[in-house]
Amino acid sequence: ARALCNVAFESAAVHLQVATEGGIAALVAAMRAHPASPRVQAEGCGAVCNLAASNDGNWRAIAQLGGAAAVVAGMLAHAAQEDVQVKGCAAVCSLTSAKEARATMVLDGAVGAVVKAMLMHADVEEVQCKGSTALFNLAEHDPEVAARVGRQGGVAAIVKGAAQHEARARVQSKAFRALAALSLARENQPHCARQGALEGVVTAMRRHANEPEVHQSACLLLTSLCKDGANLDRLVFLGAPQALVESMAEFSGSSGHVTDVCHLLSLLCLSEDARALLLQPATLRSLAASVSAHMQSPESSVAAAVHRLERALSSLEARMALKGEAPDTVDALRRSRQKGNR
């Protein structure tokens, strides 16, 4: 297994040669023949990871020959061994990067093995990163699998790992991305809140103010969590509107991010408290400055998102500010409206 792991670091041509000359069958046989050896299992998982990562044909051969089941068995047999868990989670990542392989991995018990690894090795950054990516791959666009992952402790495992690595932007971004995928199952949305994901995402956005990947994945997660009314109110209480306004200002050069934040702020405006916060003059000025560079084309995604936000705020001041009107013009219109209401 060690030799195959080393060979698997070679070129794609070598990977293909390993498969066609019986290397994958030999690898799986070695893992099955030495179930009690953590070294064999770790090196075997490493070889599976490397072989599956670069060649679509290899993952099919690995699955057909029982390699996926062998990886899961090795992880479960050596749950306390860090090396086995790191390489096992990496192997699951590689195998599930092919969408066609995901159903096989679920049936072979990959969800339970990855969740157990993350819970037992919450302090190991690589286990958390690979584990979160594996759970994302398994649950992506599949609410049924997302619900299964949640029932097997996936939400709790991801949130626990992210909390243990608050200072690591890489762990945060991968955790939020995985939680966003799991939140496709509605039953996982309140579960995220109970486990502390709401506090975690708002804190991470502020702690990692200059990390675009953290903010991108945070927006994905918040978009899912805002669909639950209780989550929305809690996020407003925790300061999510302010954190999002600050995020938009920091990454105002990204039209995609500005669009995502405008969409999120529109959802948060279902809360009167959020609307009141966003209608503060300083906040409106910040929003206007962030969107101004993207408003030249009325067909842009930013323009459409800003229009939704204007409607959500339902305020003359907001509409004028976001359109770039001068403050004195806004003040004059406000006074005119007040005079007309007398």
C-alpha positions as CSV (number, residue, x, y, z in Angstrom):
1,A,0.0,0.0,0.0
2,R,2.9,2.4,0.8
3,A,4.5,1.8,-2.6
4,L,1.2,2.4,-4.4
5,C,0.6,5.6,-2.4
6,N,4.0,6.8,-3.5
7,V,3.4,5.8,-7.1
8,A,0.0,7.5,-7.0
9,F,1.8,10.9,-6.6
10,E,3.1,10.5,-10.1
11,S,1.5,11.6,-13.4
12,A,-1.9,10.9,-14.7
13,A,-0.3,8.4,-17.1
14,V,1.1,6.5,-14.2
15,H,-2.2,6.5,-12.5
16,L,-3.8,4.9,-15.6
17,Q,-1.1,2.3,-15.7
18,V,-1.6,1.4,-12.1
19,A,-5.3,0.8,-12.8
20,T,-4.9,-1.1,-16.0
21,E,-2.2,-3.4,-14.6
22,G,-4.1,-4.5,-11.5
23,G,-2.8,-2.0,-9.0
24,I,-6.2,-0.9,-7.7
25,A,-7.2,-4.5,-7.1
26,A,-3.9,-5.2,-5.3
27,L,-4.4,-2.1,-3.2
28,V,-7.9,-3.0,-2.1
29,A,-6.8,-6.6,-1.4
30,A,-4.0,-5.3,0.8
31,M,-6.4,-3.2,2.9
32,R,-8.7,-6.1,3.3
33,A,-5.9,-8.5,4.2
34,H,-4.5,-6.2,7.0
35,P,-7.5,-4.6,8.7
36,A,-5.7,-4.4,12.0
37,S,-2.7,-2.5,10.7
38,P,-3.2,1.3,10.9
39,R,-0.2,1.9,8.7
40,V,-1.6,-0.3,5.9
41,Q,-5.0,1.4,6.2
42,A,-3.5,4.9,6.3
43,E,-1.3,4.3,3.2
44,G,-4.1,2.6,1.5
45,C,-6.4,5.5,2.0
46,G,-3.7,7.8,0.8
47,A,-3.3,5.8,-2.4
48,V,-7.1,5.8,-3.0
49,C,-7.1,9.5,-2.6
50,N,-4.4,10.2,-5.1
51,L,-5.6,7.7,-7.6
52,A,-9.2,8.9,-7.5
53,A,-8.3,12.6,-7.6
54,S,-6.9,12.6,-11.1
55,N,-8.8,10.1,-13.2
56,D,-12.5,9.5,-13.6
57,G,-11.9,5.9,-14.7
58,N,-9.9,5.2,-11.5
59,W,-12.8,6.1,-9.1
60,R,-15.1,3.8,-11.0
61,A,-12.6,1.0,-10.7
62,I,-12.0,1.7,-7.0
63,A,-15.8,1.7,-6.3
64,Q,-16.4,-1.5,-8.3
65,L,-13.5,-3.3,-6.6
66,G,-14.7,-2.3,-3.1
67,G,-12.2,0.4,-2.5
68,A,-14.8,2.8,-1.1
69,A,-16.0,0.2,1.5
70,A,-12.4,-0.6,2.3
71,V,-11.7,3.1,3.1
72,V,-14.7,3.3,5.4
73,A,-13.8,0.1,7.1
74,G,-10.3,1.3,7.7
75,M,-11.5,4.6,9.2
76,L,-14.0,2.9,11.5
77,A,-11.4,0.2,12.7
78,H,-8.8,2.9,13.6
79,A,-11.0,5.8,14.7
80,A,-8.3,7.0,17.2
81,Q,-5.5,7.1,14.6
82,E,-5.1,10.6,13.3
83,D,-3.2,9.6,10.2
84,V,-5.8,7.1,9.1
85,Q,-8.6,9.7,9.6
86,V,-6.8,12.5,7.7
87,K,-6.1,10.2,4.8
88,G,-9.5,8.5,5.0
89,C,-11.3,11.8,4.9
90,A,-9.1,12.9,2.0
91,A,-10.0,9.6,0.1
92,V,-13.7,10.3,0.7
93,C,-13.2,13.8,-0.7
94,S,-11.5,12.5,-3.8
95,L,-14.1,9.8,-4.4
96,T,-17.1,12.1,-3.9
97,S,-15.7,14.8,-6.2
98,A,-17.4,12.7,-8.9
99,K,-21.1,13.1,-8.5
100,E,-21.8,9.6,-9.8
101,A,-19.8,8.1,-6.9
102,R,-21.8,9.8,-4.1
103,A,-24.6,7.4,-3.8
104,T,-22.2,4.5,-3.5
105,M,-20.2,6.3,-0.7
106,V,-23.4,7.0,1.2
107,L,-24.4,3.3,1.0
108,D,-20.9,2.2,2.1
109,G,-21.2,4.3,5.3
110,A,-19.0,7.2,4.4
111,V,-21.2,9.7,6.3
112,G,-20.9,8.0,9.6
113,A,-17.1,7.4,9.2
114,V,-16.5,11.1,8.4
115,V,-18.7,12.4,11.2
116,K,-17.0,10.2,13.7
117,A,-13.5,11.3,12.5
118,M,-14.5,15.0,12.8
119,L,-15.9,14.5,16.3
120,M,-13.0,12.5,17.6
121,H,-10.4,14.7,16.0
122,A,-11.9,18.1,16.4
123,D,-8.5,19.6,17.2
124,V,-7.0,18.4,13.9
125,E,-7.3,21.1,11.2
126,E,-6.8,18.7,8.3
127,V,-9.5,16.3,9.5
128,Q,-11.9,19.3,9.8
129,C,-11.1,20.6,6.3
130,K,-11.3,17.3,4.5
131,G,-14.3,16.2,6.6
132,S,-16.3,19.3,5.8
133,T,-15.4,19.0,2.1
134,A,-16.4,15.4,2.1
135,L,-19.8,16.1,3.7
136,F,-20.3,19.0,1.3
137,N,-19.7,16.7,-1.7
138,L,-22.1,14.1,-0.3
139,A,-24.9,16.5,0.4
140,E,-24.6,19.0,-2.4
141,H,-27.9,19.5,-4.2
142,D,-29.4,16.5,-2.4
143,P,-31.7,17.4,0.5
144,E,-32.3,13.7,1.3
145,V,-28.6,13.0,1.9
146,A,-28.3,16.4,3.7
147,A,-31.0,15.3,6.1
148,R,-29.2,12.0,6.6
149,V,-25.9,13.7,7.4
150,G,-27.7,15.9,9.9
151,R,-29.3,13.0,11.6
152,Q,-26.0,11.3,11.9
153,G,-24.4,14.3,13.7
154,G,-22.9,16.1,10.7
155,V,-24.1,19.5,11.8
156,A,-22.8,19.1,15.3
157,A,-19.4,17.8,14.0
158,I,-18.9,20.7,11.6
159,V,-19.9,23.4,14.1
160,K,-17.7,21.9,16.8
161,G,-14.7,21.7,14.5
162,A,-15.2,25.3,13.3
163,A,-15.4,26.5,17.0
164,Q,-12.1,24.7,17.8
165,H,-10.4,26.5,14.9
166,E,-11.8,30.0,15.1
167,A,-8.5,31.6,14.0
168,R,-8.2,29.4,10.9
169,A,-9.9,31.0,7.9
170,R,-9.6,27.8,5.8
171,V,-11.5,25.8,8.4
172,Q,-14.2,28.4,8.7
173,S,-14.8,28.7,4.9
174,K,-15.1,25.0,4.4
175,A,-17.3,24.5,7.4
176,F,-19.8,27.2,6.3
177,R,-19.8,25.8,2.8
178,A,-20.7,22.4,4.2
179,L,-23.4,23.7,6.5
180,A,-24.9,25.6,3.6
181,A,-25.3,22.3,1.7
182,L,-26.7,20.6,4.8
183,S,-29.2,23.4,5.2
184,L,-30.9,22.4,2.0
185,A,-32.7,20.0,4.3
186,R,-35.1,22.2,6.3
187,E,-34.8,20.1,9.4
188,N,-31.1,21.1,9.6
189,Q,-31.8,24.8,9.7
190,P,-33.0,25.0,13.3
191,H,-30.4,22.4,14.2
192,C,-27.7,24.7,12.9
193,A,-29.0,27.4,15.3
194,R,-29.1,25.0,18.3
195,Q,-25.5,24.0,17.7
196,G,-24.2,27.6,17.6
197,A,-23.7,28.1,13.8
198,L,-25.4,31.5,13.8
199,E,-23.0,32.9,16.4
200,G,-20.1,31.2,14.7
201,V,-20.7,32.7,11.2
202,V,-21.2,36.3,12.4
203,T,-18.1,36.1,14.6
204,A,-16.0,34.6,11.8
205,M,-17.1,37.4,9.3
206,R,-15.7,40.0,11.7
207,R,-12.6,38.0,12.8
208,H,-11.7,37.3,9.2
209,A,-12.7,40.6,7.8
210,N,-10.1,40.4,4.9
211,E,-10.7,36.8,3.9
212,P,-12.9,36.7,0.8
213,E,-13.5,32.9,1.0
214,V,-14.8,33.1,4.5
215,H,-17.3,35.8,3.5
216,Q,-18.4,34.0,0.3
217,S,-19.2,30.8,2.2
218,A,-20.7,32.8,5.1
219,C,-23.2,34.4,2.6
220,L,-24.1,30.9,1.2
221,L,-24.8,29.7,4.7
222,L,-26.7,32.8,5.8
223,T,-28.9,32.6,2.7
224,S,-30.1,29.2,3.7
225,L,-30.4,30.0,7.4
226,C,-32.5,33.1,6.8
227,K,-35.3,30.9,5.4
228,D,-36.1,30.0,9.1
229,G,-37.9,32.8,10.8
230,A,-36.4,32.1,14.2
231,N,-32.9,32.1,12.7
232,L,-33.6,35.4,11.0
233,D,-34.5,37.1,14.2
234,R,-31.5,35.6,16.0
235,L,-29.1,36.8,13.2
236,V,-30.4,40.3,13.5
237,F,-29.9,40.2,17.3
238,L,-26.3,39.0,16.7
239,G,-25.5,41.8,14.4
240,A,-25.6,40.1,11.0
241,P,-26.9,43.2,9.2
242,Q,-23.9,45.3,10.4
243,A,-21.5,42.5,9.6
244,L,-22.9,42.2,6.1
245,V,-22.7,45.9,5.4
246,E,-19.1,45.9,6.5
247,S,-18.4,42.8,4.3
248,M,-19.9,44.6,1.3
249,A,-17.7,47.6,1.9
250,E,-14.6,45.4,2.3
251,F,-15.2,43.5,-0.9
252,S,-17.1,46.1,-2.9
253,G,-15.0,45.3,-6.0
254,S,-16.7,42.0,-6.4
255,S,-20.0,42.3,-8.2
256,G,-20.9,38.8,-7.1
257,H,-20.4,39.5,-3.5
258,V,-22.2,42.8,-3.6
259,T,-25.1,41.0,-5.2
260,D,-25.2,38.3,-2.6
261,V,-25.1,40.7,0.3
262,C,-27.9,42.9,-1.2
263,H,-30.0,39.7,-1.5
264,L,-29.2,38.8,2.1
265,L,-30.0,42.2,3.4
266,S,-33.4,42.1,1.5
267,L,-34.2,38.8,3.4
268,L,-33.2,40.3,6.7
269,C,-35.5,43.3,6.1
270,L,-38.3,41.0,7.0
271,S,-37.3,42.0,10.5
272,E,-38.3,45.5,11.5
273,D,-35.2,45.8,13.7
274,A,-33.0,45.0,10.7
275,R,-34.8,47.6,8.5
276,A,-34.3,50.3,11.2
277,L,-30.6,49.5,11.4
278,L,-30.2,49.6,7.6
279,L,-32.0,52.9,7.3
280,Q,-29.5,54.7,9.5
281,P,-27.9,57.5,7.4
282,A,-24.4,56.2,7.9
283,T,-25.4,52.7,6.9
284,L,-27.1,54.0,3.7
285,R,-24.0,56.0,2.8
286,S,-21.9,52.9,3.2
287,L,-24.3,50.8,1.0
288,A,-24.4,53.5,-1.6
289,A,-20.6,53.7,-1.8
290,S,-20.4,49.9,-2.1
291,V,-22.9,49.6,-5.0
292,S,-22.1,52.8,-6.9
293,A,-19.4,51.3,-9.1
294,H,-21.7,48.5,-10.3
295,M,-24.8,50.5,-11.2
296,Q,-23.7,51.8,-14.6
297,S,-25.4,48.9,-16.4
298,P,-29.1,48.6,-15.5
299,E,-28.9,45.0,-16.7
300,S,-26.3,44.0,-14.1
301,S,-27.0,41.5,-11.4
302,V,-26.1,44.2,-8.8
303,A,-28.7,46.6,-10.2
304,A,-31.4,44.0,-9.8
305,A,-30.3,43.1,-6.3
306,V,-30.2,46.8,-5.3
307,H,-33.7,47.2,-6.6
308,R,-34.9,44.3,-4.5
309,L,-33.2,45.9,-1.5
310,E,-34.8,49.2,-2.2
311,R,-38.2,47.6,-2.2
312,A,-37.5,45.6,1.0
313,L,-36.4,48.8,2.8
314,S,-39.6,50.6,1.4
315,S,-38.0,54.0,2.1
316,L,-37.7,57.1,0.0
317,E,-34.4,57.9,1.7
318,A,-33.1,54.4,0.9
319,R,-34.1,54.6,-2.8
320,M,-32.5,58.0,-3.3
321,A,-29.3,57.1,-1.4
322,L,-28.8,53.9,-3.3
323,K,-29.3,55.7,-6.5
324,G,-26.5,58.1,-5.5
325,E,-28.6,61.2,-4.9
326,A,-26.8,63.9,-2.9
327,P,-27.7,64.0,0.9
328,D,-29.2,67.5,0.6
329,T,-31.5,66.3,-2.1
330,V,-32.7,63.4,0.1
331,D,-33.2,65.9,3.0
332,A,-35.2,68.2,0.8
333,L,-37.4,65.3,-0.4
334,R,-37.9,64.2,3.2
335,R,-39.0,67.6,4.2
336,S,-41.3,67.9,1.2
337,R,-42.9,64.6,2.1
338,Q,-43.4,65.6,5.8
339,K,-44.9,68.9,4.7
340,G,-47.4,67.1,2.5
341,N,-48.4,64.8,5.3
342,R,-49.5,67.7,7.5
